[in-house]
Amino acid sequence: MTLATAGLISRALGAVYRIPLTRVLGDEGMGLFQMAHPVYAAILTISTVGINVAISKLVAGHLAQGMAGAARRTFHISLALMGALGLLFSVLMFFTARLIAVHVAHNADAYYAIVALSPAVLIVSVASAMRGYFQGQQIMMPTAISQVAEQVIRVLTMLLLAHYLLRISLPMAAAGATFGASAGAVAGLIALLAIFYSKRGASPLLGPRPLPVAPSASKITMSILRLAVPISLAGTVVSIMNLIDLAVVPNRLIAIGLTPTDATRLYGQLTGMALTLVNMPTVFTSALQASLVPSVSEAHALNDKASIHARATAAIRITLLIAIPATVGLYLLATPIADLLFGIPEAGAPIAAMAGGLLFLTLQQTTSGVLQGLGRTDLPVRNLLLGAACKLVLSWTLTGMPAFGIRGAALGTTLGFMVAASLNLAGVKALTGAGIAVRDTLAKPIAATMAMSLAAVGGYRYFLALLGSNGQATLIAIGLAMAAYALMLLLTGGLRERDFELVPALGPRLARWLKRKGAFRR
């Protein structure tokens, strides 16, 4: 199993597990579940994200210079550092859980969900150090296996505990669901430890033999922090956007007269349902972003401007080919989809309001990959920070207006990603000349999307009247919409063989299959 495949599996599981979980917990339970995660994600970003990458880079650098002792010592120091940070933040999260629940989430029932997540911080921190050590040696299999093991056990545990503890109370069921992260982290760590000890005899770095003198602990620690802090800051921006929703949405909804229970229900619809659907295409765009960085970086190192332009243009094109119909389809069928997947048709309002965020989120990710490949890692961070600032202002203002309510928070998120994506696009245009050509990149997908929209709405109304079942009508309408979109693209020549080059794993094979079927017009 490759790291890319494991990442896709993990992200796919992470994208869909909220659907059955919502069926168990309902919107209020999902609200309690979601209230714990922004805090957890922010802490993990600080304590693991940057350090994990820093360990990998330092170990790889030491090994390239033949300094096995320095690599081994870097692992020992990083393991101690991650363990200490993980323990500190885990304890901090445990003892501030009630404060966060009452004064940030504005719902004391969220306390149990936050407490149940706190052990995961320590376990994930230690596991991240081990993953970084393996990756620094170019051994990717342990990370791949542990990621899949962690996600599978996490999802199974949260669904089982949520179902079992629901008979006690809804807050306990939400806590059982969040505890799945701790159980999954243990499974991932066990997988890493098993591989670590099984390979001790195969590598001098993993074995017990003493190695030559290495740099001091303080020097290694400073090297880790120097590399880790900028990366952690970049990851913190996304966590800040999620924390904005936690701090703003329940508070502003209560301010316009809703009860804490109703505010929690709507928060669950926003973050547990609308965001779940908006994030689904990122399973693809995250993989595309990961493939863009080395691809563009290689062309940049060779000063191959033509390749940079071609790859950036193709990446933006294929992102729009997916994001435009997905955005429009989600908007048009928001309520039927909410009823089909979650059994909560009222969630259609925030889903429709946030549908535009799907387009801008996917564009933001793809263009970030291009900018990172060009060495401008500062631009996506700056642009996302500006987007977060706009989101804060709009979410605070609109959510506190009775005419908007929860839809205001959804629109704030959409605006935040729109600002970040637009600034990224401007940066890509300035650095590479690549952008969105109206005729070449927009016209054909938009024409195909118009045909898709007619098929989706007309198909849903017809089959709902014919069959009397929302679920069946929605599934048929989605199938008709996809067929109409694909057919229109084929008729207009909207698909190009080279657009599939950057699609990880399946791209080239899919292009060959489509070529055999005559999908690409000459």
Secondary structure, 3 states (H helix, E strand, C coil): CCHHHHHHHHHHHHHHCHHHHHHHHHHHHHHHHHHHHHHHHHHHHHHHHHHHHHHHHHHHHHHHCCCHHHHHHHHHHHHHHHHHHHHHHHHHHHHCHHHHHHHCCCCHHHHHHHHHHHHHHHHHHHHHHHHHHHHHCCCCHHHHHHHHHHHHHHHHHHHHHHHHHCCCCHHHHHHHHHHHHHHHHHHHHHHHHHHHHHCCCCCCCCCCCCCCCCCCHHHHHHHHHHHHHHHHHHHHHHHHHHHHHHHHHHHHHHHCCCCHHHHHHHHHHHHHHHHHHHHCCHHHHHHHHHHHHHHHHHHHHCCCHHHHHHHHHHHHHHHHHHHHHHHHHHHHCHHHHHHHHHCCHHHHHHHHHHHHHHHHHHHHHHHHHHHHHCCCCHHHHHHHHHHHHHHHHHHHHHHCCCCCCHHHHHHHHHHHHHHHHHHHHHHHHHHHCCCCCHHHHHHHHHHHHHHHHHHHHHHHHHHHHHHCCHHHHHHHHHHHHHHHHHHHHHHHCCCCHHHHCCCCCCHHHHHHHHHHCCCCCC
